[in-house]
Amino acid sequence: MGNSPHDQRGFQTVIDQLGKAGSRQLIATPALVCELDLLSENIARMANMTTSAGIAVRPHAKSHKSAFVARRQLEAGAAGLSCAKLSEAEAIVNRLIIDGYERRTSVLITSPMAGRASAKRAAVLAEHCDLITVVDHLHGVDELAAAFEAAGRQLSVLCDVDVGLGRTGVVGPSQAVSVVERIEQSPWLRFGGVQGYGGHLQHIVGREERRTAARESAHRLEVVIHALESKGYDVPLRTGGGTGTSMIDIEFGLLNELQPGSYVFMDRQYCDALGNDPEGQFQQSLTISTTVISTNQKDFVTVDAGLKAMATDAGAPLVVGYEGKAEYRFFGDEHGRVTNGWDGPFSRGSRLALVPPHCDPSVDRYDYIWLVRDDVVIGFADITARGCSQ
């Protein structure tokens, strides 16, 4: 399931005990731990949900950054992969090939690129996968056209549309028409459709509130699609969406491809936002394992997972099994503080499981994920594209 990233004694200790009862307790902490069966159930749930609705799913690899997880998604019927950056796609595509995955993978780079160097890298990547990119500026079109002309191959390009987030994307139909006209002027590029990703929608608390905001975003995209169609352009691919709006996007029927990412793992941020909503039915498969290292204080214990162990943009993690009883607080770079003011305090050496506040950037802090079934370690998965943000 992976190659050892380091010759570590702690790592090898666990490898030597794979498949044996209690091997989970040997994992050096802090560490990422994934219940493999829950991961598999999440992948199957999204695949079945989209298939039943007659819509494609192109999972976003930025959440897991792992060729192991990507392959399981592809084998479950995903149309391809979404990647945030070129280096992320380069790493995962290369690893899939090395691992013997025989199908040529369709890969969408969901962030616009800038500069001739990036366009040339995209042309090289396109030798190894069926590449799709997005643009939101005329210069971006020209850079890709020049790079792919030099490489002697064609590229499918989507018009990235701002649906309310404001981060990237053309603003309104007139900009969209100008971009698509420029794409169509190059024999090396072909217009493939539109992308409308509403990242600002995914963690809105309350399904009706989320649906209302998603409807406004869908309208922005629909206006652009109608403008392009009125100019005679076919818009075959309409991709976007995410975990938090997945079933709402299916309900609207505007998108024909979804790009969910966090559904494979979930996190505290999604737990807080989605609750018992239909989109919240994916299982919490990923946790951060941490060890109690000091119990000298009366009201709290100190664990070995601190600021460096997880992303902190979404606040503190939950302590699995002690929600509402034990509270985690950051306690420095290397440490966390967990309250134990109830009967049965934690003892030195106790293992706790934390729900990551935000799974995507938390995963990017580790070399690998331990794969478990209850207390048994059955393998590990490389974080293939760790640190790949270029």
N, C-alpha and C positions, 0 to 999 in steps of 0.2 A: 504493500500500500504506500510505501515511500522509501526513500533512501536516507540513512542517518545523516543529518546535517552536520553533526559534530561527533568527534570521538569522545563522548562524555561518559564517565563512569555511571552517573545517575541514569542516563538514557539507556545504556547497555544493561543495567540491572533490571529495568522493566522489560526490555526486549527478551532477556533470558527467561522471563516468567510469563510470556504471552500465553493467554488461554488458561491460566491457572487462577483458581479462586483467590481473591484478596490482592491480586496484582495491581488493582487500582490504587491501593494504599501505598504502593512503592513509587508512584509518580512524584518526581521532584517538583515542588511548588514554588511560586505560582505557575499554573499551567492551564492551557485550554483543553477541555475535555468534552467530547461529543458522544451522546448516546446514539450509536449507529442506527438502531431500529427507529428511533424518533426522526432522525435525519431522513431515512428512507421513506417513512410515512409522510413527511412533509413534501418531499419531492413527488411522491405518487399522488398526493392530494392536489397539488397544483396542476400536475399533468392531467389528471382526470377532470378537474374543474374546467380547464381551458379546452380540453378535447370535447367535453360534453357541450360546451358553448360554441364550438366550431371556430375557435380562435387559437392562434399560435402563441406559444410562449418562448421567449428568448431570455432566459434567466441572466441576471446581472452578476458577473463574476466578482465585482468589487466587494461584495459581501464576504465571500469565502476565499477568493484568490488562490484556489486550489484546483489543480488539474484532476485530482481524485474526485472531488465533488462535481466538477464540470462534466466529467465523463459519465457519472451516474445520471446527471440531468439530461445529457444528450441521449443516453441509452433509454431513458424514460420517455423519449419522444420530442425533446426540445428542438425547435427549428434551428437553433444555433445559440451562440453566446453573445451577451452584451459585455463590453469591457470599457472602463472609463478612460483608459489611456493606452497609448501604443505599447509601452513596455509591459503592461499587464497582459495584453493580448499576445505579444511576442513570447513571453515566458510560458503562458499556458498552452499556446499552440505548439510551441517547441516540445514541451513535456508530453503532450498528447501523442505527438509523432514518435518520440523516443519510447514511450510506453506501448507503442504498437496499435494505437487507435487508427483504424484503417480508413474510416470515412473522412472526406475532406470537410472541414468544419466551416460553417458560415459564422462570421464574426462581425459584429457591429461595434465600431468605436463611437461611443455616445457623446464624447466631448469634441467640439470643433478644434482643429489643429491650426497653428499659425507658424508660417515660415517654410522656406523651401526645404530645409533639412528634414523637418517632420514629414513633409509630403514625400520626400525620397524614401524615408523609412517605411512609410505606408506602402509604397510601391514594392519594396523588398518583401514586406510581410505578405502582400497579396500573392506572392509566389507559393505560399504555403497554406493559404486558406482562401475561402470565398469572402473577400473583404467588402464591407460596406462602411462608408464614413458619412459624417454629417458636416454641413457648412451653414454659416449664417452671414457670410460676407463675400462680396465679389472677389476680393483678393484671395480668399481661401479657395474659391473655385479655380482661379487662374493658377495658383500654386500646384494644386492637384492635377490640373490638366497638363501642365508642363512636365511634372514628374512621371505621370503615367504615359505620356507620349514618349519620353526618353526610355521608359521601360518597355514600351511596345505592348501594353496590355490595357484593357478597359477596367473602369471602376464604376460601381454603383454608388450614387451619392444621394443622400436625403437632405431635404431642407429642414434645418432645425428651427422650430417655432417656439417663441416665448409664450407660454400659456399662463403666465402670472408670476412665476418665480423671479424673472428678471436677470437670471444668471447668464444664460446664453440664449441664442435664438433670434430670428428676425422678429421685428415688432410690427405686426400687421400685414395685410395682404399685399400692399404695394412692394414692400421689401422682398417678400416671398416670391412674387412674380419676377422681380429683377434677378434674384438669385437663380431661379429655375431657368430663366431665359439664358443666362450666362452658362449654366450647365449644358443646356441643349446646343450651345454653339460649338462645343468641343466634341470631336468624334471619339475622344478617348474617355469621355464621361457619359453616363446615362442617368437620367433622373429616375430614382427608385421610389420616391414617396416622401413622407414627412415624419418627423419625430416631434412629439409634444410631451415632455416629461414634467409632471407636476410634483417636484420634490417637496414643495411647500405644503402639499395636501396630505402627505402620508401619515403625519402624527397628530392631525386634528382630532381632538377628543369629541366623541359623540358622532354616531353614524349619520344622522340627519345633517349636522353641521358640515361633516366631511362631504356628504353627497352634494349639498348646496354649493360648496366651494368648488368641488370637482365639476359640477355642471357649468359653472362660469368658465373654468379652464377649457372644458370640452367645446364650449361655444367659440372661444378664441381660435381653437384649432379648426373647427368646422368652417368658420368664416374664411380662413386661409385656403382650406381645401376647395370650397366653392369658388373662390376667386381663381384658383389655378385651373379648375375644371372649366370655368367660363372662358378661359384663354385657350382651351383645347388640350390641356395637359392631363394625362391619366395619372392618378395618384394611387398606385397599387398597394404600397406598404404604408400603414398608419400605425406607428409604433410608439409606445410610451407606457405610462402607468407604473404602478409599484405595488408592494405588498399591502399597504394600507388602503388602497383604492381598488384592489384587484377585482372584486365582485361588482363594485359600483361601475367600473370601466366596462365590464362585460354587460352589465345592465344597459348602459347608454348605447352600446353597439357602434360607437364611432371608430374605435381602434380595432384593428384586426390582428394585433400582436401586442403582448404584454411583456414588460421588462422587470418583473419582481426580482428582488435579491435577498432580502433579509428573511424571507419565509423559511429558508432552509434551517436557520438557527433561532431566529427571534431574539428579543432582548427586552430589557426593562422598559425602554422608551415605547416600544410597540405594545407591551403588556399594559402600560398605563393608558395609552391612547385607544386601543381597540377593545380591551376588556372582553366581553362576551359577544361582541359583534361577529358576524360571519367571517370577516377577514381576520379575526383573532383566534380562529380555531386551529392554527398551526401550533405545533408543540415546541416548548422551550427545549431544544436539543443540545444547546451549547452552554457550558458553564465555565467559570474560572475556579479551579481548585486552589485552595489556600490553606495554610497550616497555622494553628495557634502557636505562637512562639514565646509568649510571655503572659503570665496570669497573676502578676504581683499586685495589680490594682483591684480595688473592691468592686467597682461598677462596670469595668470593661476588661476585655482581653485584647492583645495585640496580635494581628495576623501578618503574614509575610507578603501580602498583595497590597501595594500602594499605588501611587500615581503612575508609576511605570508599568503597571500590570494591566491597565485598561484605559480606554478613552474616558475622558472626564467631562466632555462637552454636554452630556445629558444628565449630569448629577451622579449620585452614588448608586452602587448596585444593591440588589436585594440579596438577603441571606436565605438560600433555599431551605424550606421547611420551618423557618422561623420568622416568616413574614408577619409583621405586627408585633413581634416579640423582641427580636434582636435587630438593632439598627447599625449599619455600617457607616463609618465616616472615614474620609481620607486622613491619614496620619503621617504624611510625608511621602517622599519618593518611593520608599521600599516597604512601607507599612500601612496597615489599616487598623482602625479601632472598631471593635464590635461590642456592643453592650451585652451584659449578661446578668441584668438585674431581675432575674426570676428564678424560681426553683430549678435546680439542675444546671449550674453554670458550666461553660465550656472548660475543658481541662487542657493543660499543656500537651501539644501533639495532636489535638483534635483536628480533623479535616472538615473544612466547611466548603460548600459550593456557593458561588456567587453568580447571580444573573448579570451578565454584562449590561451596563447602561446603554451602550450603543455598540452593536456587534461589529460593524464594518471596520472602524479604526482600531477596535480592540484586537481583532484577528491579525491585523497588520503588524502587531507588536511581537508576534511569535513566529518561530521557525516551523512548527508543526502542531497538529491537533491530535491528541490521544483519542482513539476510538474505543469505546467501551460498551459492554452489556452488563449493566448493574455494577458489580465490583470486579469484573473481569476485563482486563485490557486485551483487545483482540488485534490491535494494530495501531498504526498512526498514518496520518495524511500530511504530506508536506504543504506548507503555505507557499506554493510554487512562485507566486508573484509578490511575495513580501517586499515591501519597499518600492515596488514598481509604480511610481507616480509620474514618470516622465512621458 
